Amino acid sequence: MLPVASERREGYQRTSFRHWTDQDRDGCSTRTEVLLEEAVTLPQVGPCCRLAGGSWYSYYDDQTVHDPAQLDVDHMVSVPATQI
């Protein structure tokens, strides 16, 4: 039921959206929590929830990333298995 179309980025500005809140007020932003959840090798969590070390696997280009600053955390839309 979800339409599939080519990406259209005109009009989009990332700065228009509130960025990386700490919804549960545990000191870690949503971005950091996603990185912790998705880590292949868990990083150390320092003061202010700063990450050091760790590794992440990129499904998009089949590479392992060791620097969380090199990663974007974006929304993904799941597709029911019946549509694959």
N, C-alpha and C positions, 0 to 999 in steps of 0.2 A: 504494500500500500504506500510505501515511501517512494516518492518519485526520484529517479536517478538523473542527474544532469551534470554537465561540465561545471567546474568551479567558476564562480564569478566573484571577483574580489572588489570591484568598484564600489565605493561608498563605505567599505569596511575600514575602521580604524580601531586598532587594539586599545588605544588610549580611551576610547569611549566606554569601556567596560571597567567596572571596579575590579581591582587587581589583587589577588592573593590575600584574602582575608584569613583570619584565624578564627573560624566559626566556633570551634569548641573551646577556645581560649586556653589552650594548653601550651602556648608559646611557639607552636609550629604553624606556619601558613599551610593552606590547602596544597600548594605546590610541593612543599617539603614533605607533607604527609603522603602525597601520591608517589614521590620519589622513594620514600622509605618502603612503601607497599610494593612497588614495582622493582626494587633492587634485586639483582641476581646475587650480589655479594653486598651485605649490609654495610653502609658507611658508619663511621663514628659520628655521633651527634654531640656537637659542642655547645658552648654558650649561645644563647639566642637561636637555638635550633640550627646552627650552621653545620653543614655536612662536610665530612672529610673522608676521602677514600671511597670505597664502594665501587660497584659496577652495575651497568644496566644494559640490557639487550635491546637493540633497535629492530623491531619486526619489519620496518620499512626498507632498510638497506642491509639487513643481515650482518650487523656489526655490533661489537661490544663497546660501550662508551664508559670511560672511567672518570670523566669530569662532569658533574651534574650541571655546570653552567653551559655545557654544550647541548643540553636537552630542552626541548619545549614540551610543556604539558598541555595537551589540547583535548577537546571533547572527541569522543568516537561514537559513531552510531552503530549499534549492533544489528546484524541481519539474521533473521531466523534461518536455521539450517535448511529449511524447505526452499529458500530462495537462492541458495548457493549452487 
